[in-house]
Amino acid sequence: MRSLTFAVVFFFLPLASQDKKEEVAKAELAAPVNLKVLQVNSGSEVRQIMRTFAAGLGVQCSHCHVEGNFASDENPKKQIARQMIRLTQKVNADFPDGKLRISCYTCHRGEVQPRTAPAPEAPSASQ
């Protein structure tokens, strides 16, 4: 039994890993589909940007995308994401130095709902 487990782990696991690497490599070469706001040329650029969005909002891909069909526009949150991307692009474009000044994280701080202001303090009894 140990021999069989050993054989499975050391023979088939690297094959599965190789298949995954080939899938990633194909995706890297594939041109992005249905991009309406982002100005990128490769799948790897899209994935890097999407990881940044996911971290800024504390979400997984399925928050804005249809599982298994990232190009689909069926999830209404994808349109909201596009509006927010346009907003941040406009704000950043208004700075003359061309640097990235704001991002999703600026307001969201890793949460779906933006954290734009601290909660108001309750009035004290002495006031």
C-alpha positions as CSV (number, residue, x, y, z in Angstrom):
1,M,0.0,0.0,0.0
2,R,2.8,2.4,0.8
3,S,4.4,1.6,-2.5
4,L,1.3,2.5,-4.3
5,T,0.8,5.7,-2.4
6,F,4.5,6.6,-3.0
7,A,4.1,5.9,-6.8
8,V,0.9,8.0,-7.0
9,V,2.4,10.9,-5.2
10,F,5.7,11.0,-7.0
11,F,4.5,10.0,-10.5
12,F,1.1,11.5,-11.0
13,L,1.4,14.6,-8.9
14,P,4.2,16.1,-11.1
15,L,2.0,15.3,-14.2
16,A,-0.9,17.2,-12.7
17,S,1.4,20.1,-11.9
18,Q,2.7,20.1,-15.5
19,D,-0.8,20.2,-16.8
20,K,-1.6,23.2,-14.6
21,K,1.6,25.0,-15.8
22,E,0.6,24.4,-19.4
23,E,-2.9,25.8,-18.8
24,V,-1.3,28.9,-17.2
25,A,1.1,29.3,-20.1
26,K,-1.8,29.1,-22.6
27,A,-3.8,31.6,-20.7
28,E,-0.7,33.9,-20.6
29,L,-0.6,33.9,-24.4
30,A,-4.3,34.3,-24.9
31,A,-5.4,37.8,-25.7
32,P,-7.8,39.3,-23.1
33,V,-11.5,39.2,-24.0
34,N,-14.3,41.8,-23.4
35,L,-12.1,44.4,-21.8
36,K,-14.0,47.7,-21.9
37,V,-12.1,49.8,-19.5
38,L,-8.7,48.3,-18.9
39,Q,-5.9,49.1,-21.4
40,V,-3.8,45.9,-21.3
41,N,-2.4,43.6,-23.9
42,S,-1.9,40.2,-22.2
43,G,-3.6,37.8,-19.9
44,S,-0.7,38.1,-17.4
45,E,-1.3,41.8,-17.2
46,V,-5.1,41.3,-16.6
47,R,-4.4,38.7,-13.9
48,Q,-2.0,41.0,-12.1
49,I,-4.5,43.8,-12.1
50,M,-7.3,41.5,-11.0
51,R,-5.2,40.2,-8.1
52,T,-4.8,43.9,-7.0
53,F,-8.5,44.5,-7.2
54,A,-9.3,41.3,-5.2
55,A,-6.8,42.4,-2.5
56,G,-8.2,45.9,-2.4
57,L,-11.8,44.6,-2.0
58,G,-11.1,41.4,0.0
59,V,-13.0,39.3,-2.6
60,Q,-12.6,36.4,-4.9
61,C,-13.0,36.5,-8.7
62,S,-16.6,35.2,-8.5
63,H,-17.6,38.5,-6.7
64,C,-17.6,40.3,-10.1
65,H,-17.2,37.4,-12.6
66,V,-19.3,34.5,-13.7
67,E,-17.5,31.3,-12.6
68,G,-15.7,29.8,-15.6
69,N,-16.6,32.7,-17.9
70,F,-14.6,35.8,-17.0
71,A,-15.7,37.6,-20.2
72,S,-19.4,37.4,-19.3
73,D,-21.2,40.5,-18.3
74,E,-24.0,38.6,-16.5
75,N,-22.9,39.6,-13.0
76,P,-24.0,43.2,-12.4
77,K,-21.1,43.8,-10.0
78,K,-18.8,43.7,-13.0
79,Q,-20.4,46.9,-14.4
80,I,-20.0,48.5,-11.0
81,A,-16.4,47.5,-11.0
82,R,-16.0,49.2,-14.4
83,Q,-17.5,52.4,-13.1
84,M,-15.1,52.4,-10.2
85,I,-12.2,51.7,-12.5
86,R,-13.2,54.7,-14.6
87,L,-13.5,56.8,-11.4
88,T,-10.0,56.0,-10.2
89,Q,-8.5,56.4,-13.7
90,K,-10.1,59.9,-13.9
91,V,-8.8,61.0,-10.5
92,N,-5.4,59.7,-11.2
93,A,-5.3,61.4,-14.6
94,D,-6.1,64.7,-12.9
95,F,-2.7,64.7,-11.2
96,P,0.0,66.3,-13.4
97,D,2.8,64.0,-12.4
98,G,1.1,60.9,-13.9
99,K,1.6,58.8,-10.8
100,L,-1.0,56.4,-9.4
101,R,-2.5,58.2,-6.5
102,I,-5.6,56.2,-5.6
103,S,-6.7,52.6,-6.1
104,C,-9.5,50.3,-4.8
105,Y,-7.6,50.0,-1.6
106,T,-7.7,53.7,-0.9
107,C,-11.4,53.5,0.1
108,H,-12.1,49.8,0.5
109,R,-9.2,48.8,2.7
110,G,-9.7,45.1,1.9
111,E,-13.5,45.2,2.4
112,V,-16.4,45.1,-0.1
113,Q,-18.0,48.2,1.3
114,P,-15.8,51.3,1.2
115,R,-14.5,52.6,4.5
116,T,-14.7,56.3,3.7
117,A,-15.1,57.8,7.1
118,P,-14.9,56.8,10.7
119,A,-18.2,56.2,12.6
120,P,-19.4,59.4,14.2
121,E,-18.8,59.6,18.0
122,A,-21.9,59.4,20.2
123,P,-22.6,62.7,22.0
124,S,-21.3,62.7,25.5
125,A,-23.7,63.2,28.5
126,S,-22.1,66.5,29.4
127,Q,-23.0,68.2,26.2
